[in-house]
Amino acid sequence: MARWHYWSIRVMKHYRKFLASLVVTFATGLCLAQVPPPPNPAPATATVVPDTKTNPSDQPHALTTEDLSSFFDGLVPFALERGDVAGGVISVVKDGKVIFARGYGYANLKTRQVPSPENTLFRPGSTSKLFTWTAVMQLVEQGKLDLDADINQYLDFKIPPHDGKPITLRNIMTHTPGFEDTARDLLPASTDTVNLEKYLKSHIPARIYAPGTIVAYSNYGCGLAGYIVQRISGERFEDYVQKHIFDPLQMTRSSFEQPLPPKLEALLSNGYKSASDGKPHPFEPVDPAPAGALSSSATDMANFMIAHLQQGRFGDTRILQQATAELMHSTQHTAAPGLSGFALGFYHEDSHGQRIIGHAGDTEVFHSDLHLMLDANVGVFMSFNSAGNEGGAHVIRKAVFQTFLDRYFPYSAPEEATLATAKADAAHVAGWYESSRRNESALKPLYLFGQSSVTAQPDGTIVVSVWNNYAGKPLYWREVGPSTWRQVNGDAHLKFVNDTDGNIAYWATDVEVPVFVFQHVSGARSMGSVSLWAGLSCLLLVVALLSWGVGAWVRRHYRRPLALDASQRRSRLLSRFGVLALFVVLAGWMGLLVVSSISDDMLLQGTMTPWLYVLYVLGVLGLLGALAVVAHTVRSWMAPRRGRWVLAGETLLALAAIYLVWLIVTFGLVSFSAHY
């Protein structure tokens, strides 16, 4: 399934390191696919990253089975090996027919079984949502659902309004319901705990935006849509999809059931963290199921692509009327004018002069992508059964499709001149930004580390910290229109959007799919400010702890006790405990950040909860400790015989404690919420 934003930042960082070597691998693979190797080829080395920008004089390759075989056979095996991915499947459709379907690598590393595009099942993760959205649109065209009605009229529980505004199905299908992100219990440990109704009623996310305003991808929202389908149709969600989508499309190797029926369970590919790890991962239940529980084969997914490319028609049957399909594929919300946005469930990823809609999907081990080129009548589905090294599968699927477009749909974007006001405008947009897809109830400290920076350069270009080029170097952006920046030597764009007061509200981009935007962060809450002041405060805590220990040893050694009365000694002791408590709070949250980045199960299966409560209790002790530090500083100034250096040190420590109190309160280190 598509995962919460903190982990998407990790993937972006993996992407930077990995993509340079992968591009060289792709180039090598393409050459080997078309030119027979010499009898004894010498090991090839590459020192230059190839330029992937298309020359306008290039002619597209014929999109045929033969050419696709050469293309993918030369590309994918190298990519899997370099990415440490066990195996994958790819299917391509054109004009209502499957023109390519093949498996690569291994579905089972132990038996060396090659995945079959017809008979091996993969887990497409959040690509499953497209079936949920299709089911919703079937009921819309039957008049049983209204895209713009309050969804509460279809539920047996209530979603509270935000600013007096209810959520609609159109909001949910464009990922603008205003929910904060949640991950807890998304991938439970056992299928025994999967229960759509129970999950939705016990995991209602907080509302942090007014509906219809800010894009923030939501698995919970899709779960609601599936539950509405279940309630309005009178059929269990899994049965509804089987009867009204799988059966008409002859998708005999597909199911939302968890666990899978025995006859399909035997066909499921193993999933691995990496090929080198080699340990099969257990079946990954998904809750809510409508958001990502599908198991399917590459050719079954090809049938689904054909139906949508033919506006709901598959052979002699229809799963949607043409008008309904056209509405579903049309843009409904965009974060910034001129950029790709959301259709109804599908997101637009227009590129190379083509209208393209699609959806990606991830579980822990399976990683997939589906792309529909509406005007060319071409669809591409791919799924891989390992994350691989440094996010290998994430990079592979993106780069494979990009190279596919370069080969079969070469395109040169129009030239755009740089604005004369670029230098001043670069200074205006510089600052820190955070993803709109975030959790504010419990995980503010973790999302703090996911902030990105926009930095103005002396030549008037800008650099965005989360985007690097193939060689791992920063991408530079130049201003080509009001609040519009284009990649230097590229055709991707960033757009900054102002609020009603003329201040920067957020930026959006077509570098990646439009599932969230980056919102401007005020100075005090920015990572730049927090890292500076929290770092200095933490340094003072460490110095104080060390100096107190060293000072005690020195005084004992030279037999020079402190000249303090009993009250001052108690105050001083409480101050020391206060400093220790503050240090433990910071160290505890940093430890949680490190451990959770290694083990995703802490979030997805809810095992983080007890640790959160421990940290919240420590946070309260930290606040009490800060009070003790400040009180002792005041007493030190009031007491006689304290040296100026002692007073200076105590004062700095009190200022650090006051800042850390602000930090603890602002970033919810005492929120006592486990809603993540």
Protein Blocks (a to p, Z undefined) as FASTA:
>chain_A
ZZdfklmmmmmmmmmmmmmmmmmmmmmmmmmmmmccdfbacddddfbdcdfbdcfkbccd
dddfklmmmmmmmmmmmmmmmnopabdcddddeehiafbdcdehjfblklopacdfklmc
cdekjmlmmmmmmmmmmmmmnopacfkbcfklmpcbdcddeehiacdfklmmnopnopac
dfehklcfbfklgcfklmmmmmcccdfbdehkagcddfklmmmmmmmmmmmnopafklmm
mmmmmmmnopabgcfbdcddfklmmmpccddfbfklopacdddddddfklomcccdfklm
mmmmmmmmnnopahjbcfbdfklmmmmmpcfbdfbghiacddehiacfdeehiacddddd
ddfkbccdddddfknopacddddfbebjghllmmmmmmmmmmmmmmmmgcddddddddfk
lmmmmmmmgccdddfbdcfklmmmmmmmmpccddddfkopacdfkbccfkopacddddfb
ehiacdehiabdcdddddfkopafbdcdfkbccfbccddddfklpmklmmmmmmmmmmmm
mmmmmmmmmmmmmmmmnopacdddfklmmmmmmmmmmmmmmmmmmmmmmmmmmmmmmmmm
lmmnopmmmmmmmmmmmmmmmmmmmmmmmmmmmmmmmpghiafklmmmmmmmmmmmmmmm
mmmmmnopanopabZZ
